[in-house]
Amino acid sequence: MLTWAGLIAVSSCTLGPDFKRPSSPEDVKDYTAHAEAEQALSTLAFGKELPGEWWTLFHSKPLTALIEQAIKNNPDLQSAQATLIQAQETVRSTQGSLLPALDASGYGTRQQVSGAQFGSPGHAGSIFSLYNTSVNVSYTLDVFGAIRRQIESLDAQAEYQRFQLEGTFLTIASNIVTTAIQEASIRAQIAALLEIINLQTQQLDIIKQQVELGGASKIAILAQQSALEQTKTNLPPLQQQLAQLHNRLKVLVGNFPSSDLAAQFELDELKLPANLPLSLPSQLVEQRPDIRAQEALLHASSAQIGVVIASAFPNFTLRANVASLATQTSNLFTPGSEIWNMTSSLAQPLFHGGQLTHQREVAKASYLQLAAQYRSTVLQAFENVADTLNALHFDDTELQTQQANERATKDTLTLTEAQQKIGTMSYLEGLTAQRNYQQARMGLIKAKATQLADTAALFQALGGGWWKRADLSQRLINQLPPKPKSNSPIEQFKQFITGQ
């Protein structure tokens, strides 16, 4: 039988298709049509890889500190890490199926035998003890690769969870960056609004003096007062937004809204990177976590086809049992007490009403479905990058326009206020100049914030640079507190049961 088993093992094969990674779109040279957006942005470094800690390109220490805090405390990240560990341990558990299973057992009995059991009712019964120890070995031969394909599928699913973890972290880091930018934008808008309120208040005082001197009417006072109050009504909504963004940052780093957040962001302190790294289109499928995750699912589905195909072929199992039986423990394992047996079994599916055939078709259709989803994910990834490049192109134009508009309206307001003081400019012209300057200041602040946010969106669309830093999963494992060690078997058993 051992010779037979050896021949089977040597001749074993792995049924089903061997997975081949989808090729990169080598024919795609640009992200946008005619590369207009890439060529228009002089700050783009085409072909330069994104750094692993891409958020440091904004040169904000509070921002970096928040992301470091999120790595330690964010529950979504911890959940993704736990899911990855489950998948990895499932792979290791299933790998044990390739090895023989070894089990030991033993028992001891004390019993009385009556003579009536042997047809001699008058014979006195006897009392004796019986002890047995045995070792059982079973081994399923993976002749057609069903187990190996299942391990391959589970390993691909673990790879999927690894990129899900990277995707979760990329989303969290991007949300922290964009929320910080929004907070800085709102804070700048509040500061600009307070400055405008101060200017309008000063102008109201000037108009009141002019009324007292007979140089203006009370209508001018009422108009200026109305404009001032109208400006003040914009303040509470901005303050509410600021509080909400502050709470959002606290939750993203794993804290309650009632906790303190030391970080405070100013728009002028967030620096736009001098050179924006832009990966080659052919590299995007290697760098996007969502694409790599979808590829892993495709791999798992491919392996499942092999599992289904192998299930239609024979299944070979070898079993052996070695035991010792004695009436005294001292006689165990002595000559004459041994008992052994060896068996081999074969299970061949013959008729299952077409189930195996249809299961194979289901596995193939599942693969085709995931292949289509993979292509869709790739297209969406290129769309994300193209959208952010176009956005950055228009952001640059918008920012220049807003800067010129802000300078012009500020100069106009300064001249208008000076002429109002000497009575050569009407209060209506003054109100118009104030309103235009207010709108220009807000427009410039929003344009700066939008450019920063779209830059972060570009880094997210390019994959976040995970391949340029240490493994995130291992870092999360390393920061866990060490488990207490105990040599006590009882304590070890408790730890095994509780998982502590």
Sequence and secondary structure as in RCSB ss.txt:
>XXXX:A:sequence
MLTWAGLIAVSSCTLGPDFKRPSSPEDVKDYTAHAEAEQALSTLAFGKELPGEWWTLFHSKPLTALIEQAIKNNP
DLQSAQATLIQAQETVRSTQGSLLPALDASGYGTRQQVSGAQFGSPGHAGSIFSLYNTSVNVSYTLDVFGAIRRQ
IESLDAQAEYQRFQLEGTFLTIASNIVTTAIQEASIRAQIAALLEIINLQTQQLDIIKQQVELGGASKIAILAQQ
SALEQTKTNLPPLQQQLAQLHNRLKVLVGNFPSSDLAAQFELDELKLPANLPLSLPSQLVEQRPDIRAQEALLHA
SSAQIGVVIASAFPNFTLRANVASLATQTSNLFTPGSEIWNMTSSLAQPLFHGGQLTHQREVAKASYLQLAAQYR
STVLQAFENVADTLNALHFDDTELQTQQANERATKDTLTLTEAQQKIGTMSYLEGLTAQRNYQQARMGLIKAKAT
QLADTAALFQALGGGWWKRADLSQRLINQLPPKPKSNSPIEQFKQFITGQ
>XXXX:A:secstr
 HHHHHHHHHT    S         TT   SSGGGHHHHH TTEEET    TTGGGGG  HHHHHHHHHHHHH H
HHHHHHHHHHHHHHHHHHHHGGGS EEEEEEEEEEEEE GGGGT TTS  EEEEEEEEEEEEEEEE TTSHHHHH
HHHHHHHHHHHHHHHHHHHHHHHHHHHHHHHHHHHHHHHHHHHHHHHHHHHHHHHHHHHHHHTTSS HHHHHHHH
HHHHHHHTTHHHHHHHHHHHHHHHHHHTT  TTS       GGGS   SSEEE  GGGHHHH HHHHHHHHHHHH
HHHHHHHHHHTTS EEEEEEEEEEEESSGGGTTSTT EEEEEEEEEE     TTHHHHHHHHHHHHHHHHHHHHH
HHHHHHHHHHHHHHHHHHHHHHHHHHHHHHHHHHHHHHHHHHHHHHTT S HHHHHHHHHHHHHHHHHHHHHHHH
HHHHHHHHHHHTTTTGGGS  HHHHHHHTS        HHHHHHHHHHT 
